[in-house]
Structures are given as C-alpha cells and as structure tokens.
Amino acid sequence: MKKMAIHPTSLVEDGAVLGADVEIGPFCSVGPRACLGDGVRLVSHVTIAGNTMVGARSVVHSGAVLGGGAQIRGDRTADAKLEIGEDCVIRECVTMNCGSSKDKGITTIGARGYFMAYSHVGHDCHVGDDVTFANGTQLGGHCHIGDGVITGGLSAVQQFARIGRGAMLGGLSGCNRDIIPYGIASGLHAELGNLNLVGLKRRGVSRDSINALRAAFRLIFLETGGSVADRARRARDNWGPVSEVAEIVEFILAPAKRPICLARRRAGAGEDE
C-alpha cells in the first residue's frame, strides 16, 4: 500500500500519479498529468504543472515551478513533457519548462542534479546526470548540457548551445558558443581558459591521458594554421586512442548550431575557425 503525506492546504488534482512515501508540504499544487516517483518530497509552495515526471527521491524546495509551458509566443504543444531523473535536489524558485513544437516536445533532466535557487531550464533542453547549477544559472531553449557540468552563479547559456561533459562555466559568464568536454570557460562572452584538471583527476583519469589532453588542447586552441576542425583532426591522429581526446574531437566535429568556444589568446594573436 502506498504511504504518503499530503498537507491539507495542498491541491493534488485527479489523475496525478504519486509513488510510495511521497511527501507534499503546505500550499503545493500538483496537476492532473504529474507523476511523482517514490519518495519525492515537495517542501512547500511548489507547482508541478503539465506532463511532468519527477524521479524517485528528488526533493523540490519552496517556490519551484516544474512543467510550465515553453516560453515561446504562440506555442500550443498539448503533449509536451518534462522528465526529471532520480535523486535531484531542486532549490528555491527553480523553473523548468516542458518541451515545445519547435523540437521533439520534451525537456529532460538527468539523475542526481543539484539546481540552486532561481536557476532555469528552458524548453527542449537536455541536461545530463550529476550536474550542479549555481544560483541564477539560466538555460535558453534547446541547450544540451553534458554529465557532471558545473555552472557558476548568474551564468547564462544561449539557446541551442552545448556544454560538454565535465566542463565548467564560470559565474557571471555568458555562453554563446559550445564549450568542449572538460573545458573551463568564463567571461561576458565566454572563452576557454584551460582544461578542468581538478575534475579530470577526480574522475580518475590517468596522468598519461591528462598529458595527452593538455597537448591536444594546445594544438587545437593555441596553435595557428588551419581551422579548429582541421586541428582537431590532427589531434585525433596524434592522440585518438585516448578516449577523452576522442570525445573532445567528436564534440568539435559534430553538427551544431553554435560555433566552438575558443581559448583566450595573447594580445595580437590571430583567431580562426
């Protein structure tokens, strides 16, 4: 038998599906197409709207609104969805929108994400596992965020941008280009500063692989001659067996809406793509 605790001031509409041991605190609203997995906890004043699934054991804090419609003029996607993975922590006033008719109609959030206050995930975004969004992180629509990405406070990611696995975006930064896996980028118009060496070590990446990554980074982003794609192919020729290098090269060569985020260069150095 399902065990759940629903505060008498909250509204759970007919049709909502609640797993075992769900807790719904005061002044929450759960819509008729919502699905809350086992052990989900809504702290208070939470709105679960639309066709939204919240994964098991996730905790949603006060003021969060999950499953609102895409913020597009005139969008009328009746079957749009929002799917949130297991064990997420969604802090105060976070907003996550469903998908839209401009894409496949679904927004997905991976497992074990930590979304700090006032962060926003726009329509049709796909966010990986184990991400950490600091306060006020903003994702435009259609963004793809890899596993383990960390964003700083008040950072903004333009629609259709990609941030690769294990990358970091600094606080107060604007990301309008794609950030490679394992990169660190920052700035009003974000530029690569280096590789996320601390993150690579925490992942258990070997010293030899890290050295290959650093050499590939220098070749692709700090040398001149040819385009970034050309230099990425050269890096693949040199260090292709290193899986992390291959991942970066594949990311650079993949079809994309945005150009690749480039590294900061010395004054007077050329920049090509």
C-alpha positions as CSV (number, residue, x, y, z in Angstrom):
1,M,0.0,0.0,0.0
2,K,1.3,3.5,-0.8
3,K,2.2,5.7,2.1
4,M,2.1,9.4,1.5
5,A,1.7,12.6,3.5
6,I,-0.2,15.4,1.8
7,H,-0.6,18.7,3.7
8,P,-4.3,19.7,3.8
9,T,-3.6,23.1,2.2
10,S,-2.1,21.5,-0.9
11,L,-4.1,20.6,-4.1
12,V,-3.4,17.3,-5.9
13,E,-5.7,17.0,-8.9
14,D,-7.4,13.9,-10.1
15,G,-5.1,12.0,-12.5
16,A,-1.8,12.8,-10.7
17,V,0.2,9.7,-10.0
18,L,2.0,9.6,-6.7
19,G,4.6,6.9,-5.7
20,A,5.1,5.4,-2.3
21,D,6.3,7.6,0.5
22,V,5.7,10.9,-1.3
23,E,5.6,13.9,0.9
24,I,3.7,17.1,-0.2
25,G,4.1,20.0,2.1
26,P,1.9,23.1,2.5
27,F,0.4,25.1,-0.4
28,C,1.7,22.9,-3.2
29,S,-0.2,22.3,-6.5
30,V,0.2,19.0,-8.4
31,G,-1.5,18.9,-11.8
32,P,-3.5,16.1,-13.3
33,R,-0.7,14.8,-15.5
34,A,2.0,14.9,-13.0
35,C,3.9,11.8,-11.9
36,L,5.9,11.8,-8.7
37,G,8.2,8.9,-8.1
38,D,8.7,7.0,-4.9
39,G,10.0,9.2,-2.0
40,V,9.6,12.5,-3.8
41,R,9.3,15.4,-1.4
42,L,7.8,18.8,-2.2
43,V,8.8,21.1,0.6
44,S,6.1,23.9,0.3
45,H,4.6,26.2,-2.3
46,V,5.7,24.0,-5.2
47,T,3.9,23.9,-8.5
48,I,4.1,20.7,-10.6
49,A,2.3,21.5,-13.9
50,G,2.0,20.0,-17.3
51,N,3.0,16.4,-18.3
52,T,5.8,16.3,-15.7
53,M,7.6,13.3,-14.2
54,V,9.8,13.8,-11.1
55,G,12.2,11.0,-10.4
56,A,12.3,9.0,-7.2
57,R,13.7,10.6,-4.0
58,S,14.0,14.0,-5.6
59,V,13.5,17.0,-3.3
60,V,11.8,20.2,-4.6
61,H,12.0,23.3,-2.5
62,S,9.7,26.3,-2.0
63,G,8.6,28.4,-4.9
64,A,9.8,26.0,-7.7
65,V,7.6,25.7,-10.8
66,L,8.2,22.5,-12.8
67,G,6.5,21.7,-16.1
68,G,5.4,25.2,-17.2
69,G,4.8,25.6,-20.9
70,A,7.6,26.6,-23.3
71,Q,8.2,30.3,-23.2
72,I,7.6,30.8,-26.9
73,R,5.0,33.1,-28.3
74,G,2.0,31.1,-29.6
75,D,3.3,27.6,-28.7
76,R,0.4,25.2,-28.2
77,T,2.1,21.8,-27.7
78,A,-0.5,19.8,-25.7
79,D,1.7,16.7,-25.3
80,A,4.9,18.5,-24.3
81,K,6.8,16.8,-21.4
82,L,9.3,17.4,-18.7
83,E,11.2,14.4,-17.3
84,I,13.4,14.8,-14.2
85,G,15.7,12.0,-13.1
86,E,16.1,10.4,-9.7
87,D,17.7,11.9,-6.6
88,C,17.7,15.5,-7.8
89,V,17.7,18.5,-5.5
90,I,15.8,21.4,-6.8
91,R,16.1,24.5,-4.7
92,E,14.0,27.6,-4.1
93,C,12.2,29.2,-7.1
94,V,13.8,27.0,-9.8
95,T,11.9,26.8,-13.0
96,M,12.0,24.0,-15.6
97,N,9.8,24.2,-18.8
98,C,8.3,21.4,-20.9
99,G,9.4,20.9,-24.5
100,S,7.8,22.6,-27.5
101,S,6.6,22.1,-31.0
102,K,9.9,23.7,-32.2
103,D,11.7,20.4,-31.2
104,K,10.7,16.9,-30.0
105,G,8.4,18.2,-27.4
106,I,10.4,17.1,-24.3
107,T,12.8,18.5,-21.8
108,T,15.0,16.0,-19.9
109,I,16.9,16.3,-16.7
110,G,19.3,13.6,-15.6
111,A,19.8,12.0,-12.2
112,R,21.4,13.5,-9.1
113,G,21.4,17.0,-10.4
114,Y,21.7,19.9,-7.9
115,F,19.9,23.0,-9.1
116,M,20.4,26.0,-6.8
117,A,17.9,28.9,-6.3
118,Y,16.4,30.7,-9.2
119,S,18.1,28.6,-11.9
120,H,16.1,28.0,-15.0
121,V,16.0,25.2,-17.6
122,G,14.3,26.3,-20.8
123,H,12.1,24.3,-23.2
124,D,13.6,21.3,-25.1
125,C,16.8,21.3,-23.1
126,H,18.6,18.1,-22.3
127,V,20.6,18.1,-19.1
128,G,22.9,15.2,-18.1
129,D,23.5,13.4,-14.8
130,D,25.3,14.8,-11.8
131,V,25.2,18.5,-12.9
132,T,25.5,21.4,-10.5
133,F,23.9,24.7,-11.4
134,A,24.8,27.6,-9.0
135,N,22.2,30.3,-8.1
136,G,20.6,32.0,-11.0
137,T,22.0,29.8,-13.8
138,Q,19.8,30.3,-16.9
139,L,19.5,28.0,-19.9
140,G,17.8,29.1,-23.1
141,G,15.8,26.6,-25.1
142,H,17.3,23.6,-26.9
143,C,20.6,23.5,-24.9
144,H,22.5,20.3,-24.4
145,I,24.4,20.0,-21.1
146,G,26.6,17.0,-20.5
147,D,27.1,14.9,-17.4
148,G,28.9,16.5,-14.5
149,V,28.8,20.1,-15.8
150,I,29.2,22.8,-13.2
151,T,27.9,26.3,-13.8
152,G,28.7,29.4,-11.7
153,G,26.2,31.8,-10.2
154,L,24.3,34.1,-12.6
155,S,25.7,32.4,-15.7
156,A,23.6,32.3,-18.9
157,V,23.7,29.8,-21.7
158,Q,22.2,30.9,-25.1
159,Q,19.7,28.8,-26.8
160,F,21.0,25.8,-28.9
161,A,24.4,25.9,-27.1
162,R,26.2,22.8,-25.9
163,I,28.4,22.3,-22.9
164,G,30.3,19.0,-23.0
165,R,30.7,16.5,-20.2
166,G,32.8,17.6,-17.2
167,A,33.1,21.2,-18.3
168,M,32.8,24.3,-16.1
169,L,31.2,27.7,-16.8
170,G,32.3,30.5,-14.5
171,G,30.0,32.8,-12.6
172,L,28.6,35.9,-14.3
173,S,29.5,34.3,-17.7
174,G,27.6,34.4,-20.9
175,C,27.9,31.2,-23.0
176,N,27.0,31.8,-26.7
177,R,29.4,29.2,-28.1
178,D,29.8,25.5,-27.5
179,I,32.1,24.5,-24.6
180,I,34.2,21.4,-25.2
181,P,34.1,18.5,-22.7
182,Y,36.4,19.0,-19.7
183,G,36.9,22.7,-20.6
184,I,36.7,25.7,-18.2
185,A,35.2,28.8,-19.7
186,S,34.3,32.2,-18.3
187,G,33.7,35.8,-19.4
188,L,30.9,38.1,-20.6
189,H,31.3,36.2,-23.9
190,A,32.8,33.1,-22.5
191,E,36.3,32.0,-23.6
192,L,38.2,28.8,-22.7
193,G,40.8,29.3,-20.1
194,N,42.1,25.8,-19.7
195,L,41.0,22.2,-19.0
196,N,39.2,21.2,-15.9
197,L,42.2,19.4,-14.5
198,V,40.8,19.1,-11.0
199,G,37.7,17.5,-12.4
200,L,39.7,15.1,-14.6
201,K,41.8,13.9,-11.6
202,R,38.6,13.4,-9.5
203,R,37.2,11.2,-12.3
204,G,40.3,9.1,-12.1
205,V,41.7,10.0,-15.5
206,S,45.3,8.8,-15.7
207,R,48.3,11.1,-15.8
208,D,49.2,9.9,-19.3
209,S,45.7,10.7,-20.5
210,I,45.7,14.1,-18.9
211,N,49.1,14.9,-20.5
212,A,47.6,13.9,-23.9
213,L,44.6,16.1,-23.3
214,R,46.8,19.1,-22.5
215,A,48.8,18.5,-25.6
216,A,45.6,18.2,-27.7
217,F,44.3,21.4,-26.1
218,R,47.4,23.3,-27.0
219,L,47.3,22.0,-30.6
220,I,43.6,22.7,-31.2
221,F,43.2,26.0,-29.4
222,L,46.6,27.7,-29.0
223,E,48.4,26.9,-32.3
224,T,47.6,28.6,-35.6
225,G,47.2,27.3,-39.1
226,G,44.1,25.8,-40.5
227,S,40.7,25.8,-38.8
228,V,39.7,24.5,-35.4
229,A,38.2,21.5,-37.1
230,D,41.4,20.8,-39.0
231,R,43.5,21.0,-35.8
232,A,41.0,18.7,-34.1
233,R,41.5,16.1,-36.8
234,R,45.3,16.4,-36.3
235,A,44.8,15.9,-32.5
236,R,42.8,12.8,-33.3
237,D,45.6,11.5,-35.5
238,N,48.1,12.1,-32.7
239,W,46.1,11.0,-29.6
240,G,43.0,9.3,-30.9
241,P,43.3,6.2,-28.7
242,V,42.9,8.4,-25.6
243,S,39.1,8.3,-25.0
244,E,38.8,11.8,-23.6
245,V,40.7,13.3,-26.6
246,A,38.5,11.4,-28.9
247,E,35.4,12.8,-27.1
248,I,36.6,16.4,-27.5
249,V,37.3,15.9,-31.2
250,E,33.9,14.2,-31.8
251,F,32.3,17.2,-30.0
252,I,34.1,19.7,-32.1
253,L,33.3,17.9,-35.4
254,A,29.7,17.2,-34.6
255,P,26.9,19.2,-36.4
256,A,25.9,22.1,-34.2
257,K,24.0,25.4,-34.2
258,R,26.8,27.3,-32.4
259,P,30.5,27.7,-33.1
260,I,33.1,26.3,-30.7
261,C,34.2,28.4,-27.8
262,L,37.8,29.4,-28.4
263,A,40.6,29.9,-26.0
264,R,42.0,33.2,-24.8
265,R,45.0,34.2,-26.9
266,R,47.8,36.6,-26.3
267,A,47.3,40.2,-27.5
268,G,47.8,40.4,-31.2
269,A,47.4,36.6,-31.8
270,G,45.1,35.6,-34.6
271,E,41.8,33.7,-34.2
272,D,40.4,31.3,-36.8
273,E,37.8,28.7,-37.0
